[in-house]
Amino acid sequence: QVQLVESGGGLVQPGGSLRLSCAASGFTFSIYAMSWYRQAPGKERDLVATISSAGGTTNYADSVKGRFTISRDNAKNTVYLQMNSLKSEDTAVYYCQVRVIGRQYWGQGTQVIVSS
């Protein structure tokens, strides 16, 4: 079955950096686009970034452009989110997502807290 396992979250000061990872299994990772979403307390889950199957195309939410970078390693079945210049408003639970044969799958999420 499809499994997505996020890691790398934590507490970081404003201006700091974190790198999130999402290890995928149960499907042919290299042929599917992957996405990162986030959900702040009391808010809806929002799309942060998407990467195409081969990694050649990426898209970002306006709020993270220039600060976050999505990448993938198809040999390791892993997608990453490098987050730099973090702000308090980046505080959220971050989720990895994939749509396989029309069905959407999510990881359990990893908490990111940006605070001094």
ROTOR-837479 format. One record per residue (C-alpha): residue in three letters; residue number from 1; x, y, z. Coordinates in pm, whole numbers. Layout:
BEGIN
<r><aa>ALA</aa><i>NUM</i><px>X</px><py>Y</py><pz>Z</pz></r>
...
% end
This chain:
BEGIN
<r><aa>GLN</aa><i>1</i><px>0</px><py>0</py><pz>0</pz></r>
<r><aa>VAL</aa><i>2</i><px>101</px><py>361</py><pz>-50</pz></r>
<r><aa>GLN</aa><i>3</i><px>294</px><py>503</py><pz>243</pz></r>
<r><aa>LEU</aa><i>4</i><px>439</px><py>849</py><pz>292</pz></r>
<r><aa>VAL</aa><i>5</i><px>654</px><py>920</py><pz>597</pz></r>
<r><aa>GLU</aa><i>6</i><px>763</px><py>1276</py><pz>669</pz></r>
<r><aa>SER</aa><i>7</i><px>1052</px><py>1376</py><pz>892</pz></r>
<r><aa>GLY</aa><i>8</i><px>1272</px><py>1673</py><pz>969</pz></r>
<r><aa>GLY</aa><i>9</i><px>1035</px><py>1908</py><pz>1143</pz></r>
<r><aa>GLY</aa><i>10</i><px>1113</px><py>2086</py><pz>1466</pz></r>
<r><aa>LEU</aa><i>11</i><px>1154</px><py>2416</py><pz>1643</pz></r>
<r><aa>VAL</aa><i>12</i><px>1360</px><py>2681</py><pz>1467</pz></r>
<r><aa>GLN</aa><i>13</i><px>1420</px><py>3051</py><pz>1520</pz></r>
<r><aa>PRO</aa><i>14</i><px>1299</px><py>3309</py><pz>1267</pz></r>
<r><aa>GLY</aa><i>15</i><px>1549</px><py>3332</py><pz>983</pz></r>
<r><aa>GLY</aa><i>16</i><px>1660</px><py>2975</py><pz>1032</pz></r>
<r><aa>SER</aa><i>17</i><px>1641</px><py>2674</py><pz>804</pz></r>
<r><aa>LEU</aa><i>18</i><px>1498</px><py>2323</py><pz>805</pz></r>
<r><aa>ARG</aa><i>19</i><px>1498</px><py>2040</py><pz>556</pz></r>
<r><aa>LEU</aa><i>20</i><px>1196</px><py>1814</py><pz>545</pz></r>
<r><aa>SER</aa><i>21</i><px>1204</px><py>1466</py><pz>394</pz></r>
<r><aa>CYS</aa><i>22</i><px>926</px><py>1239</py><pz>276</pz></r>
<r><aa>ALA</aa><i>23</i><px>1004</px><py>873</py><pz>220</pz></r>
<r><aa>ALA</aa><i>24</i><px>760</px><py>705</py><pz>-16</pz></r>
<r><aa>SER</aa><i>25</i><px>677</px><py>339</py><pz>-72</pz></r>
<r><aa>GLY</aa><i>26</i><px>407</px><py>119</py><pz>-222</pz></r>
<r><aa>PHE</aa><i>27</i><px>396</px><py>281</py><pz>-565</pz></r>
<r><aa>THR</aa><i>28</i><px>626</px><py>364</py><pz>-856</pz></r>
<r><aa>PHE</aa><i>29</i><px>763</px><py>687</py><pz>-712</pz></r>
<r><aa>SER</aa><i>30</i><px>949</px><py>800</py><pz>-1022</pz></r>
<r><aa>ILE</aa><i>31</i><px>638</px><py>841</py><pz>-1239</pz></r>
<r><aa>TYR</aa><i>32</i><px>431</px><py>1061</py><pz>-1006</pz></r>
<r><aa>ALA</aa><i>33</i><px>442</px><py>1428</py><pz>-921</pz></r>
<r><aa>MET</aa><i>34</i><px>481</px><py>1496</py><pz>-551</pz></r>
<r><aa>SER</aa><i>35</i><px>364</px><py>1785</py><pz>-339</pz></r>
<r><aa>TRP</aa><i>36</i><px>411</px><py>1942</py><pz>1</pz></r>
<r><aa>TYR</aa><i>37</i><px>116</px><py>2099</py><pz>181</pz></r>
<r><aa>ARG</aa><i>38</i><px>91</px><py>2269</py><pz>518</pz></r>
<r><aa>GLN</aa><i>39</i><px>-181</px><py>2335</py><pz>769</pz></r>
<r><aa>ALA</aa><i>40</i><px>-153</px><py>2604</py><pz>1032</pz></r>
<r><aa>PRO</aa><i>41</i><px>-368</px><py>2591</py><pz>1348</pz></r>
<r><aa>GLY</aa><i>42</i><px>-726</px><py>2684</py><pz>1268</pz></r>
<r><aa>LYS</aa><i>43</i><px>-661</px><py>2712</py><pz>896</pz></r>
<r><aa>GLU</aa><i>44</i><px>-714</px><py>2502</py><pz>586</pz></r>
<r><aa>ARG</aa><i>45</i><px>-447</px><py>2280</py><pz>437</pz></r>
<r><aa>ASP</aa><i>46</i><px>-266</px><py>2475</py><pz>164</pz></r>
<r><aa>LEU</aa><i>47</i><px>-39</px><py>2372</py><pz>-120</pz></r>
<r><aa>VAL</aa><i>48</i><px>323</px><py>2477</py><pz>-65</pz></r>
<r><aa>ALA</aa><i>49</i><px>516</px><py>2324</py><pz>-355</pz></r>
<r><aa>THR</aa><i>50</i><px>491</px><py>2063</py><pz>-629</pz></r>
<r><aa>ILE</aa><i>51</i><px>757</px><py>1881</py><pz>-829</pz></r>
<r><aa>SER</aa><i>52</i><px>711</px><py>1684</py><pz>-1148</pz></r>
<r><aa>SER</aa><i>53</i><px>794</px><py>1316</py><pz>-1175</pz></r>
<r><aa>ALA</aa><i>54</i><px>1145</px><py>1369</py><pz>-1313</pz></r>
<r><aa>GLY</aa><i>55</i><px>1204</px><py>1682</py><pz>-1108</pz></r>
<r><aa>GLY</aa><i>56</i><px>1231</px><py>1918</py><pz>-1402</pz></r>
<r><aa>THR</aa><i>57</i><px>931</px><py>2132</py><pz>-1314</pz></r>
<r><aa>THR</aa><i>58</i><px>854</px><py>2289</py><pz>-978</pz></r>
<r><aa>ASN</aa><i>59</i><px>584</px><py>2524</py><pz>-859</pz></r>
<r><aa>TYR</aa><i>60</i><px>554</px><py>2719</py><pz>-536</pz></r>
<r><aa>ALA</aa><i>61</i><px>298</px><py>2912</py><pz>-341</pz></r>
<r><aa>ASP</aa><i>62</i><px>367</px><py>3284</py><pz>-361</pz></r>
<r><aa>SER</aa><i>63</i><px>425</px><py>3295</py><pz>15</pz></r>
<r><aa>VAL</aa><i>64</i><px>731</px><py>3066</py><pz>-7</pz></r>
<r><aa>LYS</aa><i>65</i><px>884</px><py>3157</py><pz>-345</pz></r>
<r><aa>GLY</aa><i>66</i><px>1252</px><py>3234</py><pz>-314</pz></r>
<r><aa>ARG</aa><i>67</i><px>1273</px><py>3078</py><pz>33</pz></r>
<r><aa>PHE</aa><i>68</i><px>1167</px><py>2714</py><pz>-12</pz></r>
<r><aa>THR</aa><i>69</i><px>1302</px><py>2457</py><pz>-258</pz></r>
<r><aa>ILE</aa><i>70</i><px>1136</px><py>2126</py><pz>-342</pz></r>
<r><aa>SER</aa><i>71</i><px>1351</px><py>1846</py><pz>-480</pz></r>
<r><aa>ARG</aa><i>72</i><px>1343</px><py>1470</py><pz>-517</pz></r>
<r><aa>ASP</aa><i>73</i><px>1571</px><py>1171</py><pz>-539</pz></r>
<r><aa>ASN</aa><i>74</i><px>1400</px><py>902</py><pz>-743</pz></r>
<r><aa>ALA</aa><i>75</i><px>1670</px><py>649</py><pz>-655</pz></r>
<r><aa>LYS</aa><i>76</i><px>1579</px><py>692</py><pz>-288</pz></r>
<r><aa>ASN</aa><i>77</i><px>1203</px><py>735</py><pz>-335</pz></r>
<r><aa>THR</aa><i>78</i><px>1227</px><py>1056</py><pz>-135</pz></r>
<r><aa>VAL</aa><i>79</i><px>1106</px><py>1411</py><pz>-181</pz></r>
<r><aa>TYR</aa><i>80</i><px>1253</px><py>1703</py><pz>13</pz></r>
<r><aa>LEU</aa><i>81</i><px>1155</px><py>2053</py><pz>112</pz></r>
<r><aa>GLN</aa><i>82</i><px>1442</px><py>2287</py><pz>193</pz></r>
<r><aa>MET</aa><i>83</i><px>1306</px><py>2580</py><pz>392</pz></r>
<r><aa>ASN</aa><i>84</i><px>1523</px><py>2889</py><pz>439</pz></r>
<r><aa>SER</aa><i>85</i><px>1459</px><py>3231</py><pz>592</pz></r>
<r><aa>LEU</aa><i>86</i><px>1179</px><py>3085</py><pz>797</pz></r>
<r><aa>LYS</aa><i>87</i><px>912</px><py>3315</py><pz>937</pz></r>
<r><aa>SER</aa><i>88</i><px>666</px><py>3274</py><pz>1220</pz></r>
<r><aa>GLU</aa><i>89</i><px>388</px><py>3243</py><pz>964</pz></r>
<r><aa>ASP</aa><i>90</i><px>555</px><py>2926</py><pz>830</pz></r>
<r><aa>THR</aa><i>91</i><px>455</px><py>2751</py><pz>1153</pz></r>
<r><aa>ALA</aa><i>92</i><px>235</px><py>2457</py><pz>1054</pz></r>
<r><aa>VAL</aa><i>93</i><px>215</px><py>2084</py><pz>1014</pz></r>
<r><aa>TYR</aa><i>94</i><px>373</px><py>1994</py><pz>682</pz></r>
<r><aa>TYR</aa><i>95</i><px>235</px><py>1704</py><pz>477</pz></r>
<r><aa>CYS</aa><i>96</i><px>366</px><py>1510</py><pz>183</pz></r>
<r><aa>GLN</aa><i>97</i><px>105</px><py>1426</py><pz>-84</pz></r>
<r><aa>VAL</aa><i>98</i><px>71</px><py>1215</py><pz>-395</pz></r>
<r><aa>ARG</aa><i>99</i><px>-219</px><py>1129</py><pz>-624</pz></r>
<r><aa>VAL</aa><i>100</i><px>-196</px><py>772</py><pz>-749</pz></r>
<r><aa>ILE</aa><i>101</i><px>-454</px><py>648</py><pz>-1001</pz></r>
<r><aa>GLY</aa><i>102</i><px>-694</px><py>922</py><pz>-898</pz></r>
<r><aa>ARG</aa><i>103</i><px>-667</px><py>866</py><pz>-524</pz></r>
<r><aa>GLN</aa><i>104</i><px>-497</px><py>1114</py><pz>-297</pz></r>
<r><aa>TYR</aa><i>105</i><px>-257</px><py>994</py><pz>-27</pz></r>
<r><aa>TRP</aa><i>106</i><px>-109</px><py>1185</py><pz>267</pz></r>
<r><aa>GLY</aa><i>107</i><px>165</px><py>1129</py><pz>517</pz></r>
<r><aa>GLN</aa><i>108</i><px>114</px><py>1176</py><pz>890</pz></r>
<r><aa>GLY</aa><i>109</i><px>273</px><py>1519</py><pz>884</pz></r>
<r><aa>THR</aa><i>110</i><px>570</px><py>1679</py><pz>1056</pz></r>
<r><aa>GLN</aa><i>111</i><px>539</px><py>1982</py><pz>1282</pz></r>
<r><aa>VAL</aa><i>112</i><px>739</px><py>2296</py><pz>1208</pz></r>
<r><aa>ILE</aa><i>113</i><px>742</px><py>2572</py><pz>1470</pz></r>
<r><aa>VAL</aa><i>114</i><px>916</px><py>2898</py><pz>1394</pz></r>
<r><aa>SER</aa><i>115</i><px>960</px><py>3094</py><pz>1714</pz></r>
<r><aa>SER</aa><i>116</i><px>1220</px><py>3283</py><pz>1911</pz></r>
% end
